[in-house]
Amino acid sequence: MPTSTPLAEPEAEAEAGALAQAGALAQAQAQAQAQALAQAEDHALGEADAFSDPASAVRLDAADTLVDPAGPTQLDVADALSALLRATGTEPRPDSQLEALTLAVAADLPVLLWGEPGIGKTAALTQLAESLDLPLTTVIASVHEPSDFSGLPVLGDDPAEQGVPMAPPDWAVRLVRAGRGLLFLDELSTAPPAVQAALLRLVLERRIGALQLPSGVRIVAAANPRSSAADGWELSPPLANRFVHLQWAHDHEVVVRGLGGTWPRATLPRLDPQRLAEAVDFARRAVCGLLAARPALVHRLPSSETRRGGAWPSPRSWETTVRLVAFAHAAGSAREVLSLLVRGAVGDGPGLELLASVDRMDLPDPETLLADPAAAVLPERGDLRQAVLDGVVAAVRKRPDRARWDAAWALLVRALDTGAPDLVVVPATTLATLRQEDWDVPASIERLAGAVALSRRADDAAARVAVAAEARR
């Protein structure tokens, strides 16, 4: 479909008009000053009479200042001041929730921002549209009828032959003409169930009546929790499952800096063209590996109404997750950003399990570590190091022999030298049970025995303290 120049939005027109008024004000003030000087030179005496003459073209206002009736009014001045207050700038600034939002928008996934009233959801979407140079179309879902989203029937010349087409609303027509834009569905949690049902096709298929929105249109919604929404409703499970849910919170430093005139700049993630195929493979392995091990996570509808209106796992939301992981991997996004996205797609529990699975995908192969313990590089994070050591012991258990058993002890010693000693306690205890009668005990086991004994004494002391505290209650 051919495109045309995007229609100017009301906010942009208002700001342009205010800036024009400010320019007109400055010009009028300069003209008034020049006129006053000329009058002072040519009619020094007559000017005094002009002040007292009610018919004079020059009058005194309530503040006893000289005002030209043809000059700017006080409303013009107020509009100019408002324009100056709206004139803010942006700066590059790390912001995890803003980066998560822009990455989901780049992935062409519907996003729903949750937050208390006044937290800045609408302002963030406005700034996002300006930064991405996308025309912003705001639709308040709660003030519309279901037919506004499903289309209004329009009778033609021969309905029996041609059918009855469903006419879309004007804002949808403008988006199609522009070919691109940001559709902002505001106050979604105040939309009644019938309107939410009508939104299903718009959010998933991008269709409004007989009109198909172009691929350049992105959809973002905002909602308040039911407890703080005016006549709020919980989101229906089918509608909620179509969104990536992001909890929008304020950062006081961002707010202070923004009120001073500078807000964080929203930019699309930079995807590495060389990593696209790798990103797709990584995302599919991560999600499929988790679901193969945890089939119960494929579909789990929450039992409570409130949680059904948020993020929860389903085949649809896992497909969304694959897309998000691929985009985050190609963009090199931080783990915090990936965490916001996957938890916003499938919920906190399944999302955290996926993150743990992703962490383990990058762990070294236990067989590689056993082949050369001296060159082994162990993860710095404690939970990942624990997983590696457990994997090494499991590999020895699966195929036990003397050389592999000795190599596992060498790895445990290396872990003891480079990390927390308590991480080797369980692997060392398990590895000791795998010894066969004809295997000599390695000399390094003495060092590990000390660490194990110390850890056990610490555990016993902690247990005694806990018992004593319980007894005092």
C-alpha positions, -999 to 999 in steps of 0.1 A, spaced: 0 0 0 14 34 -9 23 56 20 21 94 24 35 119 47 25 112 84 -2 135 97 10 160 123 0 150 158 -19 175 181 10 177 205 35 186 178 11 212 164 6 228 198 43 230 204 50 245 170 22 270 175 36 280 209 70 285 195 56 306 167 37 327 192 69 332 212 86 345 180 57 367 173 58 380 209 95 389 206 89 407 173 59 426 187 79 437 217 107 450 196 82 470 174 65 484 205 98 495 219 108 512 187 74 529 185 76 542 221 111 557 214 98 574 183 69 589 202 92 600 230 113 620 205 86 635 184 58 639 210 73 642 244 46 666 256 17 649 238 26 616 253 15 628 287 -19 637 273 -22 603 256 -20 586 290 -51 604 302 -71 602 269 -94 572 270 -96 572 232 -58 571 228 -43 541 209 -19 537 239 -33 527 273 -21 517 308 -29 481 319 -36 470 355 1 468 363 7 504 351 28 493 321 26 506 286 6 481 264 -1 483 227 -36 469 220 -22 453 188 6 435 206 6 401 224 -20 393 250 -13 378 284 -24 344 270 2 347 243 29 353 270 15 323 290 17 301 258 53 312 252 62 303 288 45 269 284 65 263 252 98 270 271 88 245 298 80 218 273 113 223 255 135 195 271 164 176 259 177 140 261 209 123 268 223 88 266 218 71 300 217 35 311 181 26 318 172 -11 319 134 -7 317 137 18 288 161 -6 270 137 -35 276 109 -14 261 128 -4 230 140 -39 224 104 -53 226 93 -25 203 121 -34 178 110 -71 180 75 -59 169 59 -74 200 29 -57 219 41 -43 252 20 -35 282 34 -10 308 21 -15 343 25 13 369 7 35 394 -10 67 381 15 95 375 45 73 373 54 86 338 41 58 315 25 82 290 54 106 291 78 77 284 57 66 254 56 102 240 94 105 244 99 71 228 78 81 197 98 113 193 131 96 197 122 69 171 106 95 148 73 76 148 39 94 147 21 87 180 -15 78 180 -31 76 214 -64 57 219 -81 56 253 -95 21 253 -120 27 281 -139 54 262 -145 33 231 -171 8 221 -162 -27 209 -173 -17 174 -146 9 174 -120 -19 172 -139 -46 154 -152 -21 128 -186 -6 120 -208 -24 94 -213 -4 62 -240 -15 38 -231 -15 1 -252 -17 -31 -257 -54 -28 -249 -69 6 -260 -103 -4 -234 -104 -32 -206 -82 -19 -210 -88 19 -210 -61 46 -176 -45 50 -165 -34 85 -153 3 84 -123 11 105 -120 43 127 -102 74 114 -71 69 135 -65 35 120 -69 50 85 -43 76 94 -18 49 106 -22 30 73 -17 62 53 14 70 73 27 34 69 44 36 103 37 48 138 33 40 174 -2 30 185 -6 37 222 -35 20 239 -39 39 272 -59 30 303 -62 -6 292 -72 -19 327 -103 4 327 -116 -11 294 -147 -34 301 -145 -71 291 -164 -65 258 -139 -39 247 -110 -62 258 -125 -90 236 -126 -66 206 -89 -57 212 -78 -93 207 -76 -92 170 -60 -58 169 -32 -68 193 -25 -102 177 -33 -98 140 -31 -60 137 -65 -59 120 -92 -33 127 -124 -42 108 -114 -48 72 -82 -28 76 -47 -44 81 -22 -22 99 12 -20 82 42 -37 96 57 -4 105 31 2 132 42 -9 168 17 -14 196 23 -3 232 -3 -2 260 -4 11 295 -25 1 325 -28 9 362 -32 -19 387 -69 -26 394 -66 -12 429 -56 22 416 -75 23 383 -108 42 380 -135 15 377 -107 -10 369 -110 -45 355 -86 -73 355 -73 -81 320 -88 -112 304 -63 -141 301 -65 -142 263 -56 -105 260 -30 -106 288 -12 -135 272 -6 -115 240 15 -88 257 50 -85 271 43 -71 306 68 -45 319 65 -31 355 72 6 351 88 22 381 104 56 386 141 62 392 144 93 414 177 103 397 160 101 363 130 121 375 152 148 390 174 150 359 143 151 337 126 178 356 157 198 352 152 195 314 171 163 304 155 129 301 171 95 291 172 90 253 153 61 239 172 44 211 166 12 192 191 -16 201 220 -21 178 217 -56 164 250 -72 152 244 -85 117 271 -111 122 252 -127 151 217 -130 137 219 -168 129 237 -175 161 211 -155 181 182 -175 166 200 -208 174 208 -197 209 172 -187 217 157 -219 203 182 -240 222 176 -221 255 138 -223 254 135 -258 239 161 -272 264 142 -258 293 108 -271 281 122 -305 273 134 -309 309 103 -291 324 73 -300 303 49 -287 329 60 -252 320 47 -254 285 13 -242 296 3 -231 331 -27 -209 335 -26 -193 370 -54 -200 394 -60 -165 406 -78 -139 385 -51 -112 392 -23 -134 380 -42 -145 349 -43 -109 339 -4 -108 338 24 -128 323 20 -166 323 35 -194 303 17 -208 272 29 -219 237 22 -183 225 42 -166 252 71 -191 248 72 -182 211 73 -145 222 102 -155 246 122 -171 218 119 -138 199 130 -117 229 160 -139 237 171 -138 201 169 -100 199 186 -96 233 214 -120 222 219 -102 189 220 -68 207 243 -79 234 218 -68 261 226 -70 298 212 -98 318 190 -74 337 173 -64 305 168 -100 294 154 -108 329 128 -80 325 117 -93 291 114 -130 297 97 -126 331 74 -101 314 65 -128 288 61 -160 308 60 -148 344 85 -147 372 89 -184 380 93 -198 345 113 -167 335 138 -172 363 141 -209 354 149 -199 318 176 -175 330 192 -202 350 191 -225 320 206 -198 298 234 -194 324 242 -231 322 243 -231 284 276 -211 286 292 -234 312 323 -254 302 319 -290 293 328 -313 322 347 -336 299 369 -307 287 376 -298 323 385 -334 332 408 -337 302 430 -308 315 423 -297 351 453 -275 353 440 -252 324 404 -252 337 387 -218 339 359 -219 364 330 -194 365 333 -165 390 296 -166 401 291 -190 430 259 -207 417 275 -213 383 307 -226 398 286 -250 420 268 -262 389 301 -268 371 316 -288 400 284 -308 403 285 -316 366 321 -328 368 312 -352 397 282 -364 377 304 -371 347 328 -392 368 298 -411 383 285 -418 348 319 -432 336 342 -439 366 379 -447 362 410 -438 382 423 -411 359 390 -392 358 386 -395 396 420 -380 402 413 -352 376 380 -344 395 400 -340 427 424 -317 410 395 -296 398 381 -294 433 415 -282 446 416 -256 419 381 -244 429 392 -242 465 422 -220 456 402 -196 435 368 -194 452 347 -199 482 356 -231 501 320 -240 509 313 -246 472 335 -277 472 319 -294 502 290 -312 485 310 -322 453 340 -335 475 317 -355 497 300 -371 467 332 -377 448 347 -395 479 318 -420 477 329 -430 442 363 -443 452 370 -479 445 392 -501 467 422 -502 445 423 -464 440 449 -445 461 437 -415 480 453 -384 464 475 -362 486 453 -331 477 424 -346 496 439 -334 529 434 -298 519 398 -305 509 392 -325 541 401 -294 561 377 -272 541 349 -298 544 354 -301 582 355 -263 586 323 -260 566 305 -286 586 316 -270 619 302 -237 606 269 -254 597 267 -270 631 273 -237 648 247 -220 627 222 -247 636 229 -243 673 224 -206 671 191 -211 653 179 -236 680 189 -212 708 171 -183 691 140 -205 687 141 -215 724 143 -179 736 110 -172 717 
